Amino acid sequence: MALASFKHVKIKGIITVLPEHCIHIDDEIRFYDNDPKKLERNKGILGLGSRYILPQGLTCLDLCEEAAKRLIKELRINLEEIDGVIVVSETHDYIAPSDACLIQGRLKLPAKCMCFDVGGLSCSGYVHGLLIAHSLIESGVMNKCLLLAGDMNASRSDVRNRNSAMLFSDSGSATIIERSEDTYNSFFDVGTNGDKWDKIIVPASGNRLPIRNDIANIEVTDEKKNVWRLWDVIMKGGDVFQFALRVAPKSMTDLLQYAGKTVEDIDYFPMHQANKQIVSFIQKIANIPIEKTSGVTFEKYANCAAASVVSVICDQLKDKKVNDIMLVTFGIGLSWGTCIVDFGNVVNCGVQFMKTPEKIKTRSEITEYWIKYFKGEK
């Protein structure tokens, strides 16, 4: 068990940004045999509602960049003061360089910035990124960190796959974390069950199984008529469900004990929005008062993956006065991350939307750019 605590690091501000294009589950009744009762049953169990999808040509890094710009403007941050950028995502723009390097250049941050990505954790990644930022700031390596978290699982999901496509939104978020001479107590518990690594996985596109002609056209249709491709996110839903119910409540109990706190000391419990059902089960097992947590953010914005728990904070705690909150996350790996942070003086900019730019480069334009680049014409 990885437990840690910090005293002189505070969260200054937070924001979530989603694309403007929305799809509501009611508009996809065709995937439920055009049966209103079947659709309503699925909506009732999982909490299916709206999800937000990027247009082709944009990525979650564009959403994170927009989130960063809006937050920096709201907080009136001097760019020269930012000396760290961490990007948490499983859907990076490139294998190399890191998204953090791209953001440093786009925002024109100082060259002294430490820039790196945290990948492969997705839904639990934000708490891991928050822990890393706290560690580096408390140790003196950084003073002010820009933490970006987002994914684009909606864009890359095949709409024919009703095991997962209806669950996700594309998302981006930004958080400013900084050193403080005042006391801001925070506590973290993170861990991994790596023996269950294949329960949520993208089988192809990494170095183990690169995408080549031999797999590019492979499609597998299961007994429920879901269409799978080797570069899709595959989830063993039942196994992940059991993992979440076993790990999340225990992590919450362990962290409360480590911090010397009780449920009554925590004002709110933002939980990863895997779906409404999982949030409800965890809330009951952990004996959390119903008014201190919610799965309604999933209905409104779906599962935002790396930005999921951020979306809850921005949605449910906007314009509300809270002090200690406990973030509860779990996901790929199978990993989890739970933390208690002081949210008393945080500027919460809420959930906002990014207007689609009028001009977006097409795939052919991007391909042509790189061809010319290789030939020395760029």
C-alpha positions in Angstrom: 0.0 0.0 0.0 1.4 3.4 -1.0 0.4 5.9 1.6 1.7 9.5 1.6 0.9 12.9 3.2 1.9 16.5 2.5 1.5 19.8 4.4 2.6 22.6 2.1 1.0 22.1 -1.2 -2.4 23.5 -2.2 -4.7 23.3 -5.2 -5.3 26.8 -6.5 -7.8 26.2 -9.3 -9.5 23.6 -11.4 -11.6 23.4 -14.6 -13.1 20.8 -17.0 -13.6 21.4 -20.7 -15.7 19.2 -23.0 -16.3 19.5 -26.8 -19.6 21.1 -27.8 -21.0 18.2 -29.8 -23.4 16.1 -27.7 -25.0 12.7 -28.3 -27.9 11.7 -26.1 -28.6 8.0 -25.5 -32.3 8.6 -26.5 -31.0 9.3 -30.0 -29.5 5.8 -30.2 -32.6 3.7 -29.6 -31.7 1.7 -32.7 -29.0 0.0 -30.7 -31.7 -1.2 -28.3 -33.9 -2.9 -30.9 -35.9 0.3 -31.2 -37.5 -0.8 -27.9 -38.2 2.1 -25.5 -38.5 -0.3 -22.5 -35.1 -1.9 -23.2 -33.6 1.6 -23.5 -35.1 2.8 -20.3 -33.9 -0.3 -18.5 -30.4 0.4 -19.6 -30.7 4.1 -18.7 -32.0 3.2 -15.2 -29.3 0.6 -14.4 -26.2 2.4 -15.8 -27.4 6.0 -15.7 -26.9 6.5 -19.4 -27.5 10.1 -20.6 -25.4 12.5 -22.6 -21.8 12.1 -23.9 -19.6 14.6 -25.7 -17.4 13.8 -28.7 -14.6 15.7 -30.5 -14.8 16.2 -34.3 -12.2 14.4 -36.3 -8.9 16.3 -36.3 -9.0 17.4 -32.7 -7.7 15.6 -29.7 -8.1 15.6 -25.9 -4.8 17.6 -25.8 -6.7 20.5 -27.6 -9.3 20.3 -24.8 -6.6 20.3 -22.2 -4.9 23.3 -23.8 -8.1 25.2 -23.9 -8.7 24.3 -20.2 -5.2 25.5 -19.3 -5.7 28.8 -21.1 -9.0 29.5 -19.4 -7.8 28.5 -16.0 -4.5 30.5 -16.3 -6.5 33.6 -17.4 -9.0 33.2 -14.5 -6.3 32.8 -11.9 -4.1 35.5 -13.5 -1.1 33.2 -13.5 2.2 34.6 -14.6 3.4 32.0 -17.2 7.0 32.4 -16.0 6.0 31.0 -12.6 4.9 27.6 -14.0 7.8 25.3 -13.7 6.1 21.9 -14.2 3.6 20.4 -16.6 2.2 16.9 -16.1 -0.3 15.5 -18.7 -2.4 12.5 -17.6 -3.9 10.6 -20.5 -4.0 7.3 -22.3 -4.8 8.9 -25.7 -1.7 11.0 -26.4 -1.2 12.9 -29.7 2.1 11.0 -30.4 4.1 8.1 -29.0 6.8 10.7 -28.8 7.2 13.5 -27.9 5.1 13.7 -24.7 2.0 15.8 -24.7 3.5 17.9 -21.9 6.3 19.0 -24.2 3.7 20.1 -26.8 1.7 22.0 -24.2 4.9 23.8 -22.9 5.5 25.0 -26.5 1.9 25.9 -27.2 1.5 27.9 -24.0 5.0 29.4 -24.4 6.0 28.3 -20.9 9.6 28.9 -19.7 12.2 26.4 -20.9 13.0 25.6 -17.3 9.7 23.7 -17.1 9.8 20.0 -16.2 7.4 18.3 -18.7 6.3 14.7 -18.7 3.3 12.5 -19.2 1.6 9.9 -17.0 0.0 7.3 -19.2 -1.8 3.9 -19.1 -3.9 4.6 -16.0 -6.7 6.6 -17.4 -9.5 6.7 -14.8 -7.2 6.5 -11.8 -4.5 8.7 -13.4 -5.7 12.0 -12.0 -5.0 11.1 -8.4 -1.6 9.6 -9.4 -0.8 12.8 -11.2 -1.9 14.9 -8.2 0.3 12.7 -6.0 3.3 13.2 -8.2 2.7 17.0 -8.3 2.4 17.2 -4.6 5.6 15.1 -4.2 7.7 17.3 -6.5 6.4 20.6 -5.0 6.9 19.6 -1.4 10.4 18.3 -2.2 11.3 21.7 -3.8 11.7 20.5 -7.4 8.7 22.5 -8.5 6.8 25.5 -7.1 3.8 25.8 -9.4 2.6 22.8 -11.5 0.0 22.7 -14.3 -1.7 19.3 -14.2 -3.7 18.4 -17.3 -5.9 15.3 -17.5 -8.1 14.1 -20.3 -8.9 11.3 -22.7 -10.8 10.8 -26.0 -12.3 7.3 -25.6 -15.5 8.5 -27.1 -13.9 9.4 -30.4 -12.0 6.2 -30.8 -14.9 3.9 -29.7 -16.8 2.1 -32.5 -20.5 3.1 -32.1 -21.4 -0.4 -33.0 -19.8 -1.7 -29.8 -22.5 -1.3 -27.1 -20.3 -2.7 -24.5 -18.4 0.5 -24.2 -19.2 3.2 -26.8 -22.2 4.6 -24.9 -20.1 5.1 -21.7 -17.5 7.7 -22.7 -17.0 11.4 -23.3 -14.0 13.1 -24.7 -12.6 15.4 -22.1 -9.9 17.8 -20.9 -9.1 19.4 -17.6 -6.6 21.6 -15.9 -5.5 22.0 -12.3 -3.0 24.5 -10.9 -1.1 23.1 -7.8 1.4 25.2 -6.0 3.6 25.4 -2.9 2.2 27.2 0.2 3.9 28.3 3.4 0.5 27.8 5.1 -0.6 24.3 6.1 -2.7 22.4 3.6 -2.9 18.8 4.7 -3.4 16.1 2.0 -3.3 12.4 2.1 -2.9 9.7 -0.6 -3.4 6.0 -1.1 -2.6 4.5 -4.5 -2.1 0.9 -5.6 -2.2 -1.7 -8.4 -3.4 -5.2 -9.1 -1.1 -5.8 -12.1 -2.0 -9.5 -12.3 -5.4 -8.3 -13.7 -3.7 -6.2 -16.4 -5.8 -7.5 -19.2 -9.2 -6.6 -17.8 -9.2 -3.2 -19.4 -6.8 -3.0 -22.3 -6.2 -1.7 -25.9 -4.5 -4.8 -27.4 -3.0 -3.2 -30.5 -1.1 0.0 -31.3 1.7 -0.4 -28.8 5.1 -2.1 -29.5 3.7 -5.6 -28.5 1.3 -5.5 -31.4 1.8 -2.6 -33.7 -1.0 -1.8 -36.2 0.1 -3.2 -39.5 -1.7 -4.5 -42.6 -2.2 -7.9 -41.1 -4.6 -6.6 -38.4 -5.9 -3.3 -39.9 -9.1 -4.9 -41.2 -9.8 -7.4 -38.5 -13.2 -7.1 -36.9 -14.7 -9.5 -34.5 -18.5 -9.6 -33.7 -19.4 -11.2 -30.4 -22.6 -13.0 -29.5 -24.3 -9.7 -28.5 -23.4 -8.2 -31.9 -20.8 -5.9 -30.5 -18.1 -5.2 -33.1 -14.5 -5.3 -31.8 -11.3 -4.1 -33.3 -7.8 -4.8 -31.9 -7.2 -1.1 -31.1 -10.5 -0.6 -29.2 -10.7 -0.5 -25.4 -11.7 -3.9 -24.2 -13.3 -4.2 -20.8 -14.2 -7.3 -18.9 -17.1 -5.4 -17.2 -17.9 -8.0 -14.5 -14.3 -8.3 -13.4 -13.8 -4.5 -13.3 -17.1 -4.1 -11.4 -15.9 -6.6 -8.7 -12.5 -5.0 -8.5 -14.1 -1.5 -7.9 -16.4 -2.8 -5.2 -13.5 -4.6 -3.5 -10.8 -2.0 -3.7 -12.5 1.4 -3.5 -14.3 1.1 -0.2 -11.2 -0.5 1.4 -8.9 2.3 0.1 -11.3 4.8 1.5 -11.3 3.2 4.9 -7.5 2.8 4.9 -7.0 6.4 4.0 -9.4 7.8 6.6 -7.6 5.8 9.2 -4.2 7.0 8.0 -5.4 10.6 8.0 -7.0 10.3 11.4 -10.3 11.3 10.0 -13.9 9.9 9.8 -16.6 10.0 7.1 -18.1 13.0 9.1 -14.9 15.0 8.6 -15.1 14.8 4.8 -17.5 17.3 3.1 -17.8 15.4 -0.2 -16.6 12.2 -2.0 -16.1 12.8 -5.7 -16.0 9.4 -7.3 -14.8 8.2 -10.7 -17.9 8.1 -12.9 -17.5 4.6 -14.3 -21.3 4.5 -14.3 -24.1 5.4 -11.9 -24.5 1.8 -10.7 -20.9 1.4 -9.5 -20.9 4.8 -7.7 -24.1 3.8 -5.9 -22.7 0.4 -4.8 -19.5 1.9 -3.5 -21.4 4.6 -1.7 -23.5 2.0 0.1 -20.6 -0.4 0.9 -18.5 2.5 2.3 -21.4 3.9 4.3 -21.2 7.3 2.7 -24.2 9.6 3.2 -26.1 9.9 -0.1 -25.8 13.7 0.0 -22.0 13.5 0.1 -21.5 11.8 -3.3 -23.3 11.4 -6.6 -23.4 9.5 -9.9 -25.4 12.2 -11.7 -22.3 13.6 -13.4 -22.2 10.4 -15.4 -25.7 11.0 -16.6 -24.8 14.6 -17.7 -21.3 14.1 -19.1 -20.6 10.3 -19.2 -17.3 8.7 -18.2 -14.6 11.3 -18.8 -11.8 8.8 -18.0 -8.7 10.6 -16.8 -10.8 13.7 -16.2 -13.7 11.8 -14.7 -13.2 12.7 -11.0 -12.4 16.2 -12.1 -15.7 16.5 -13.9 -17.5 15.6 -10.6 -15.7 18.3 -8.7 -16.4 20.9 -11.4 -20.0 19.8 -11.8 -21.1 19.1 -8.2 -19.0 21.5 -6.2 -19.2 24.6 -8.3 -20.2 27.5 -6.1 -20.3 25.3 -3.0 -18.3 25.8 0.1 -16.4 22.6 1.1 -13.2 22.0 2.9 -11.9 18.4 3.0 -12.9 16.2 0.0 -11.9 12.6 -0.8 -11.3 11.7 -4.4 -12.0 8.1 -5.2 -10.7 6.6 -8.5 -10.1 3.1 -10.0 -9.4 1.8 -13.5 -6.8 0.4 -15.9 -4.0 -1.6 -14.5 -6.0 -2.6 -12.5 -5.1 0.5 -10.4 -6.7 2.8 -7.9 -6.0 6.2 -6.3 -7.7 7.8 -3.4 -6.8 11.1 -1.8 -8.0 13.7 0.7 -7.3 17.3 -0.2 -8.2 20.7 1.3 -10.6 22.3 -1.2 -11.5 25.3 0.9 -9.9 28.0 -1.1 -9.9 26.4 -4.6 -11.2 28.4 -7.6 -13.6 26.1 -9.3 -14.4 27.2 -12.8 -16.9 24.4 -13.4 -17.6 22.4 -16.6 -17.2 24.5 -19.7 -17.4 23.7 -23.4 -15.0 24.4 -26.3 -16.5 25.7 -29.6 -15.3 23.7 -32.6 -12.8 25.7 -34.6 -13.9 26.7 -38.2 -10.7 25.2 -39.7 -9.4 21.7 -38.6 -6.7 19.9 -40.5 -7.9 16.8 -42.3 -6.0 13.4 -42.2 -4.8 14.0 -45.7 -3.5 17.5 -44.8 -1.7 16.1 -41.8 -0.2 13.2 -43.8 0.9 15.6 -46.5 2.6 17.8 -43.9 4.7 14.9 -42.7 5.6 13.7 -46.2 6.9 17.2 -47.0 8.7 17.2 -43.6 10.5 14.0 -44.3 11.6 15.3 -47.7 13.0 18.5 -46.1 10.3 20.7 -47.6 9.1 21.9 -44.3 
